[in-house]
């Protein structure tokens, strides 16, 4: 049965970085250099995914160096996800996923890529480039979020192996990590050429806005990627699936419930950013603007590229 995807329309406009096409070519070369696209179908999939366009949508004012770092990080995440997570047998094997996590943590924490793994080598390269651009606090922030992402993949693998859906609160909490969106939000100030203090980054107000932006992005992705996941994932693990199986909803009703939840989180984000904008701090205003770019830009990219083949009602 074919069910039309619901329309999702946040009250934010999406922009595109003027150097997006330049960076797209550079990212394709980078991925090829690190053997992430060693097979023709992987190179084709990367072009269809167009990570540079996602980077251009979510950081439309970034420096060229920042845009390239963000684009290459998106490419790494998409290709790693396809190779080791949703569409791989490893993604349903907690022990195998743990082993992969150990390889990646070596590259993340120590720059070690001694094992002949293309993704470990590429991750070490990304971290070295980040180290040249960022302060120690910014570097630590990114590595912490990537560590959370890697550990969350073991949870995903366990859920796929068990073939039982998480309860909704557990799914919401863990989806934030396994989406890798927090790793991307941790790069906002780096790629845009400013720095937030750790005190501000960890403040309750910023955390509330960031969590709302993360949930909106995650759940929007869950809706728009539904057809792709149904066709290619070994075990569907998404918000519509959790709502359907845990609350006994049919697919159409589960998707409608997702839309209600997304709309509520958009209102939460709008409420959360009000005191931040009222502070008058220009760095906080830039952070809020780029979180809005993530919400609107991710949606625009999803509709513009061939990764999800989106058609909404």
Beta strands, then each sheet from edge to edge (+ up, - down):
end
